[in-house]
Amino acid sequence: MVYLMECLNTTKSLKINFKRNIGSVLIIVEGANDEFELLKHIFRDVLHYNYIEKSRNQKKFKNYDEFIMKGNENSRVIVINAKNSNLSSIKKDKEYLNEIYKSLYEEYGIDTKNINVYFLWDRDNKSNPQDITKNLLSVLGNSLENKNGEMNGLLLLSYPSLESYVISNFDKDNIFLKEKNLKHYIKSKDYKIKNIDRHTILNATKMMFESLLDLGINEYELDDFSKTSLDILKKEEEVYKIRKYYNLLSLISIMLLDLNIITIKVN
């Protein structure tokens, strides 16, 4: 289904479905610290899902105190990171991922072939060549099932980093940011992950739509997000050539929309 965005750049058109049963969800990130802190806060503290994580430096999965919310008893979010931060590691380090998938099956009975899988990655101009990026975006377009026998998983790039999601939670009209050090910007504004809540999450979704519309992208299709991902890559690179910085854009909200945690209000 194709979704139009012109009427979605307001929080009034969006809502959070707190009773949404999402089953098991696997999120694979590139970093080792900030991404874990952010996702743990969103899924555990704000949305009240069971949360499990394992970094590449840990031998075992870490189960946090389980939240038992009626309707969500069987919902759990598992966050792991890739073997290294290169985007190519998604395919090159299959053995590493397969070992983790095996452990998930043995410890929790989770078959990763039958659950939603997301790859959250940063995009900057100094890493991940366009040919590799385009290839992965073209084949990783669905969180449950991809074409031509490709592994299931939806690749979502953030521009220029996952800090853009934190900023979009609190900034209400800023889709451009010349500041090169986003961590410094976040600190100067006193934006804290712990202050993200249901309202700021909806604001981040609104800001994502506004940034996409500014890039000339006015629709998206969750059944196959590849076309939209490739359009975003092309448009962001065009913006970078002119301005020397990307549009401020995080696609974490696409994951929440895909899981129907964030839904669109029907008038």
C-alpha positions as a Markdown table, in Angstrom:
| # | Residue | x | y | z |
|---|---|---|---|---|
| 1 | Met | 0.0 | 0.0 | 0.0 |
| 2 | Val | 1.3 | 3.5 | -0.9 |
| 3 | Tyr | 1.0 | 6.2 | 1.7 |
| 4 | Leu | 0.9 | 9.9 | 0.8 |
| 5 | Met | 2.6 | 12.3 | 3.2 |
| 6 | Glu | 1.2 | 15.7 | 2.4 |
| 7 | Cys | -1.4 | 15.4 | 5.2 |
| 8 | Leu | 0.8 | 13.6 | 7.7 |
| 9 | Asn | 3.2 | 16.4 | 8.7 |
| 10 | Thr | 1.2 | 17.1 | 11.9 |
| 11 | Thr | 1.1 | 15.2 | 15.1 |
| 12 | Lys | -2.7 | 15.4 | 15.1 |
| 13 | Ser | -2.8 | 13.0 | 12.2 |
| 14 | Leu | -0.8 | 10.3 | 14.2 |
| 15 | Lys | -1.3 | 8.2 | 17.3 |
| 16 | Ile | 0.6 | 5.6 | 19.3 |
| 17 | Asn | -1.0 | 2.2 | 19.7 |
| 18 | Phe | 0.2 | 1.2 | 23.1 |
| 19 | Lys | -1.6 | -2.1 | 23.0 |
| 20 | Arg | -0.1 | -3.3 | 19.7 |
| 21 | Asn | 1.2 | -6.9 | 19.9 |
| 22 | Ile | 4.3 | -6.9 | 17.8 |
| 23 | Gly | 5.5 | -10.4 | 18.6 |
| 24 | Ser | 9.3 | -10.7 | 18.4 |
| 25 | Val | 11.3 | -7.9 | 16.6 |
| 26 | Leu | 15.0 | -7.9 | 15.9 |
| 27 | Ile | 16.9 | -4.6 | 15.4 |
| 28 | Ile | 20.5 | -4.7 | 14.2 |
| 29 | Val | 22.5 | -1.5 | 14.7 |
| 30 | Glu | 26.1 | -0.5 | 13.9 |
| 31 | Gly | 27.0 | 1.2 | 17.1 |
| 32 | Ala | 27.7 | -0.1 | 20.6 |
| 33 | Asn | 26.4 | 2.5 | 23.0 |
| 34 | Asp | 24.1 | 5.3 | 21.9 |
| 35 | Glu | 21.8 | 3.1 | 19.8 |
| 36 | Phe | 21.3 | 0.7 | 22.7 |
| 37 | Glu | 20.5 | 3.5 | 25.1 |
| 38 | Leu | 18.0 | 5.1 | 22.6 |
| 39 | Leu | 16.2 | 1.9 | 21.6 |
| 40 | Lys | 16.0 | 0.6 | 25.2 |
| 41 | His | 14.4 | 3.8 | 26.3 |
| 42 | Ile | 11.9 | 3.9 | 23.4 |
| 43 | Phe | 10.8 | 0.3 | 23.6 |
| 44 | Arg | 11.2 | -0.4 | 27.3 |
| 45 | Asp | 10.5 | 2.8 | 29.1 |
| 46 | Val | 8.1 | 4.6 | 26.8 |
| 47 | Leu | 6.3 | 1.7 | 24.9 |
| 48 | His | 6.6 | -0.9 | 27.7 |
| 49 | Tyr | 7.8 | -3.9 | 25.6 |
| 50 | Asn | 10.0 | -6.7 | 26.9 |
| 51 | Tyr | 13.5 | -5.8 | 25.9 |
| 52 | Ile | 16.6 | -8.0 | 25.2 |
| 53 | Glu | 20.0 | -6.8 | 24.0 |
| 54 | Lys | 23.4 | -8.2 | 23.1 |
| 55 | Ser | 26.4 | -6.2 | 22.0 |
| 56 | Arg | 29.3 | -7.8 | 20.0 |
| 57 | Asn | 31.4 | -7.5 | 23.2 |
| 58 | Gln | 29.0 | -9.6 | 25.3 |
| 59 | Lys | 28.9 | -13.4 | 25.3 |
| 60 | Lys | 25.2 | -13.6 | 26.4 |
| 61 | Phe | 22.0 | -11.8 | 25.8 |
| 62 | Lys | 20.9 | -9.4 | 28.6 |
| 63 | Asn | 17.2 | -9.6 | 29.6 |
| 64 | Tyr | 16.0 | -6.4 | 31.3 |
| 65 | Asp | 13.1 | -6.5 | 33.8 |
| 66 | Glu | 10.1 | -7.6 | 31.8 |
| 67 | Phe | 7.1 | -5.3 | 31.5 |
| 68 | Ile | 3.8 | -7.1 | 31.5 |
| 69 | Met | 1.3 | -4.9 | 29.8 |
| 70 | Lys | -2.0 | -6.5 | 29.0 |
| 71 | Gly | -1.9 | -7.4 | 25.3 |
| 72 | Asn | 1.9 | -7.1 | 25.1 |
| 73 | Glu | 2.9 | -10.1 | 27.2 |
| 74 | Asn | 4.4 | -11.9 | 24.2 |
| 75 | Ser | 5.9 | -8.9 | 22.5 |
| 76 | Arg | 9.7 | -8.4 | 22.8 |
| 77 | Val | 12.3 | -6.3 | 21.1 |
| 78 | Ile | 15.8 | -7.7 | 20.6 |
| 79 | Val | 18.7 | -5.3 | 19.8 |
| 80 | Ile | 22.1 | -6.5 | 18.7 |
| 81 | Asn | 24.9 | -4.8 | 16.8 |
| 82 | Ala | 26.8 | -5.8 | 13.7 |
| 83 | Lys | 30.3 | -7.2 | 13.8 |
| 84 | Asn | 31.6 | -3.8 | 12.6 |
| 85 | Ser | 30.2 | -0.5 | 11.5 |
| 86 | Asn | 30.7 | -1.0 | 7.8 |
| 87 | Leu | 27.4 | -1.4 | 5.9 |
| 88 | Ser | 28.9 | -4.2 | 3.9 |
| 89 | Ser | 29.1 | -6.3 | 7.2 |
| 90 | Ile | 25.4 | -7.0 | 6.8 |
| 91 | Lys | 26.3 | -9.5 | 4.1 |
| 92 | Lys | 30.0 | -10.1 | 4.6 |
| 93 | Asp | 29.6 | -11.1 | 8.2 |
| 94 | Lys | 26.7 | -13.6 | 7.7 |
| 95 | Glu | 28.5 | -16.1 | 9.9 |
| 96 | Tyr | 28.5 | -13.7 | 12.8 |
| 97 | Leu | 24.8 | -13.0 | 12.4 |
| 98 | Asn | 23.9 | -16.6 | 11.9 |
| 99 | Glu | 25.5 | -17.5 | 15.2 |
| 100 | Ile | 23.4 | -14.9 | 16.9 |
| 101 | Tyr | 20.3 | -16.1 | 15.1 |
| 102 | Lys | 21.1 | -19.6 | 16.3 |
| 103 | Ser | 21.4 | -18.4 | 19.8 |
| 104 | Leu | 18.1 | -16.7 | 19.6 |
| 105 | Tyr | 16.4 | -19.9 | 18.5 |
| 106 | Glu | 18.1 | -22.0 | 21.2 |
| 107 | Glu | 17.5 | -19.6 | 24.1 |
| 108 | Tyr | 14.1 | -18.0 | 23.1 |
| 109 | Gly | 12.7 | -20.2 | 20.4 |
| 110 | Ile | 12.8 | -17.2 | 18.0 |
| 111 | Asp | 13.1 | -18.1 | 14.3 |
| 112 | Thr | 14.5 | -14.9 | 12.7 |
| 113 | Lys | 13.1 | -16.0 | 9.3 |
| 114 | Asn | 9.6 | -15.3 | 10.6 |
| 115 | Ile | 9.9 | -12.1 | 12.5 |
| 116 | Asn | 10.3 | -8.4 | 11.6 |
| 117 | Val | 14.0 | -7.5 | 11.2 |
| 118 | Tyr | 15.4 | -4.0 | 10.9 |
| 119 | Phe | 18.9 | -2.7 | 10.1 |
| 120 | Leu | 19.5 | 0.8 | 11.5 |
| 121 | Trp | 22.5 | 2.5 | 10.0 |
| 122 | Asp | 24.2 | 5.9 | 9.8 |
| 123 | Arg | 24.9 | 7.6 | 6.5 |
| 124 | Asp | 27.8 | 10.0 | 6.1 |
| 125 | Asn | 29.9 | 11.1 | 3.2 |
| 126 | Lys | 33.1 | 9.4 | 4.4 |
| 127 | Ser | 32.0 | 5.8 | 4.6 |
| 128 | Asn | 29.9 | 3.2 | 2.8 |
| 129 | Pro | 30.4 | 3.7 | -1.0 |
| 130 | Gln | 27.2 | 4.4 | -3.0 |
| 131 | Asp | 27.4 | 1.2 | -5.0 |
| 132 | Ile | 27.4 | -0.9 | -1.8 |
| 133 | Thr | 24.7 | 1.3 | -0.2 |
| 134 | Lys | 22.5 | 1.2 | -3.3 |
| 135 | Asn | 22.8 | -2.6 | -3.6 |
| 136 | Leu | 21.7 | -3.2 | 0.0 |
| 137 | Leu | 18.9 | -0.6 | -0.1 |
| 138 | Ser | 17.5 | -2.3 | -3.2 |
| 139 | Val | 17.4 | -5.8 | -1.7 |
| 140 | Leu | 16.5 | -5.0 | 2.0 |
| 141 | Gly | 13.2 | -3.3 | 1.5 |
| 142 | Asn | 10.8 | -5.4 | 3.7 |
| 143 | Ser | 11.2 | -6.3 | 7.3 |
| 144 | Leu | 9.5 | -9.7 | 6.9 |
| 145 | Glu | 10.1 | -11.0 | 3.4 |
| 146 | Asn | 12.3 | -9.8 | 0.5 |
| 147 | Lys | 12.4 | -10.8 | -3.1 |
| 148 | Asn | 14.7 | -13.2 | -4.9 |
| 149 | Gly | 15.4 | -15.2 | -1.7 |
| 150 | Glu | 17.2 | -12.3 | 0.0 |
| 151 | Met | 17.4 | -12.3 | 3.8 |
| 152 | Asn | 14.4 | -10.7 | 5.5 |
| 153 | Gly | 15.1 | -7.2 | 6.8 |
| 154 | Leu | 14.5 | -3.5 | 6.2 |
| 155 | Leu | 17.5 | -1.3 | 5.9 |
| 156 | Leu | 16.9 | 2.2 | 7.3 |
| 157 | Leu | 19.6 | 4.8 | 6.9 |
| 158 | Ser | 19.7 | 7.9 | 9.1 |
| 159 | Tyr | 21.2 | 11.2 | 7.9 |
| 160 | Pro | 23.7 | 12.1 | 9.1 |
| 161 | Ser | 23.5 | 9.9 | 12.2 |
| 162 | Leu | 21.1 | 8.4 | 14.8 |
| 163 | Glu | 21.5 | 11.6 | 16.8 |
| 164 | Ser | 19.2 | 13.1 | 14.2 |
| 165 | Tyr | 16.4 | 11.1 | 15.8 |
| 166 | Val | 17.0 | 12.6 | 19.2 |
| 167 | Ile | 17.0 | 16.1 | 17.7 |
| 168 | Ser | 13.8 | 15.5 | 15.7 |
| 169 | Asn | 12.1 | 14.5 | 19.0 |
| 170 | Phe | 12.6 | 18.0 | 20.4 |
| 171 | Asp | 13.1 | 20.4 | 17.5 |
| 172 | Lys | 9.7 | 21.3 | 16.1 |
| 173 | Asp | 10.7 | 23.0 | 12.8 |
| 174 | Asn | 14.3 | 22.2 | 12.1 |
| 175 | Ile | 15.1 | 19.9 | 9.1 |
| 176 | Phe | 18.4 | 21.5 | 8.3 |
| 177 | Leu | 21.5 | 21.5 | 10.6 |
| 178 | Lys | 24.9 | 22.8 | 9.6 |
| 179 | Glu | 26.4 | 21.8 | 12.9 |
| 180 | Lys | 29.0 | 19.1 | 12.2 |
| 181 | Asn | 29.1 | 17.8 | 15.7 |
| 182 | Leu | 25.6 | 16.6 | 16.5 |
| 183 | Lys | 26.5 | 15.4 | 20.0 |
| 184 | His | 27.7 | 18.9 | 20.8 |
| 185 | Tyr | 24.5 | 20.4 | 19.4 |
| 186 | Ile | 22.3 | 17.9 | 21.5 |
| 187 | Lys | 24.3 | 18.8 | 24.6 |
| 188 | Ser | 24.0 | 22.6 | 24.0 |
| 189 | Lys | 20.2 | 22.2 | 23.7 |
| 190 | Asp | 20.0 | 19.9 | 26.7 |
| 191 | Tyr | 18.2 | 17.2 | 24.6 |
| 192 | Lys | 18.3 | 14.0 | 26.7 |
| 193 | Ile | 17.2 | 10.5 | 25.6 |
| 194 | Lys | 15.6 | 10.0 | 29.0 |
| 195 | Asn | 13.2 | 12.9 | 28.2 |
| 196 | Ile | 11.8 | 11.3 | 25.0 |
| 197 | Asp | 8.2 | 10.4 | 25.5 |
| 198 | Arg | 5.0 | 9.6 | 23.6 |
| 199 | His | 4.6 | 13.2 | 22.5 |
| 200 | Thr | 8.2 | 13.7 | 21.3 |
| 201 | Ile | 8.0 | 10.4 | 19.4 |
| 202 | Leu | 5.1 | 11.7 | 17.4 |
| 203 | Asn | 7.0 | 14.9 | 16.8 |
| 204 | Ala | 9.9 | 12.9 | 15.4 |
| 205 | Thr | 7.5 | 11.2 | 13.0 |
| 206 | Lys | 6.1 | 14.6 | 11.9 |
| 207 | Met | 9.6 | 15.9 | 11.4 |
| 208 | Met | 10.6 | 12.9 | 9.3 |
| 209 | Phe | 7.6 | 13.5 | 7.0 |
| 210 | Glu | 8.6 | 17.2 | 6.7 |
| 211 | Ser | 12.2 | 16.3 | 5.8 |
| 212 | Leu | 11.0 | 13.8 | 3.2 |
| 213 | Leu | 8.6 | 16.3 | 1.7 |
| 214 | Asp | 11.4 | 18.9 | 1.5 |
| 215 | Leu | 13.4 | 16.3 | -0.5 |
| 216 | Gly | 10.5 | 16.0 | -2.9 |
| 217 | Ile | 9.5 | 12.6 | -1.6 |
| 218 | Asn | 5.7 | 12.6 | -1.0 |
| 219 | Glu | 4.8 | 9.0 | -0.7 |
| 220 | Tyr | 6.2 | 5.7 | 0.6 |
| 221 | Glu | 5.3 | 2.0 | 0.4 |
| 222 | Leu | 6.0 | -0.2 | 3.4 |
| 223 | Asp | 5.5 | -3.4 | 1.5 |
| 224 | Asp | 8.7 | -2.5 | -0.4 |
| 225 | Phe | 10.5 | 0.5 | 0.9 |
| 226 | Ser | 13.5 | 0.0 | -1.5 |
| 227 | Lys | 12.3 | 2.6 | -4.0 |
| 228 | Thr | 11.8 | 5.2 | -1.3 |
| 229 | Ser | 15.2 | 4.4 | 0.3 |
| 230 | Leu | 17.0 | 4.8 | -3.1 |
| 231 | Asp | 15.1 | 8.1 | -3.7 |
| 232 | Ile | 16.2 | 9.3 | -0.3 |
| 233 | Leu | 19.9 | 8.4 | -1.0 |
| 234 | Lys | 19.8 | 10.1 | -4.4 |
| 235 | Lys | 18.2 | 13.3 | -3.0 |
| 236 | Glu | 20.4 | 13.5 | 0.1 |
| 237 | Glu | 23.6 | 13.1 | -2.0 |
| 238 | Glu | 22.3 | 15.9 | -4.3 |
| 239 | Val | 21.7 | 18.1 | -1.2 |
| 240 | Tyr | 25.2 | 17.3 | 0.2 |
| 241 | Lys | 26.9 | 18.3 | -3.0 |
| 242 | Ile | 25.3 | 21.7 | -2.8 |
| 243 | Arg | 25.3 | 22.4 | 0.9 |
| 244 | Lys | 28.0 | 20.1 | 2.2 |
| 245 | Tyr | 25.6 | 18.7 | 4.8 |
| 246 | Tyr | 22.6 | 16.4 | 4.6 |
| 247 | Asn | 19.0 | 17.1 | 5.4 |
| 248 | Leu | 18.4 | 16.2 | 9.1 |
| 249 | Leu | 16.6 | 12.9 | 8.7 |
| 250 | Ser | 16.1 | 9.7 | 10.8 |
| 251 | Leu | 14.0 | 6.8 | 9.5 |
| 252 | Ile | 13.4 | 5.2 | 12.9 |
| 253 | Ser | 9.8 | 6.4 | 12.7 |
| 254 | Ile | 9.4 | 4.2 | 9.6 |
| 255 | Met | 10.1 | 1.2 | 11.8 |
| 256 | Leu | 7.4 | 2.3 | 14.2 |
| 257 | Leu | 5.0 | 2.8 | 11.4 |
| 258 | Asp | 5.8 | -0.5 | 9.9 |
| 259 | Leu | 5.1 | -2.3 | 13.2 |
| 260 | Asn | 1.8 | -0.3 | 13.5 |
| 261 | Ile | 3.0 | 1.1 | 16.8 |
| 262 | Ile | 2.5 | 4.5 | 15.3 |
| 263 | Thr | -0.7 | 4.6 | 13.2 |
| 264 | Ile | -2.3 | 7.2 | 11.0 |
| 265 | Lys | -5.7 | 8.6 | 12.2 |
| 266 | Val | -8.5 | 8.2 | 9.8 |
| 267 | Asn | -10.9 | 11.1 | 9.7 |
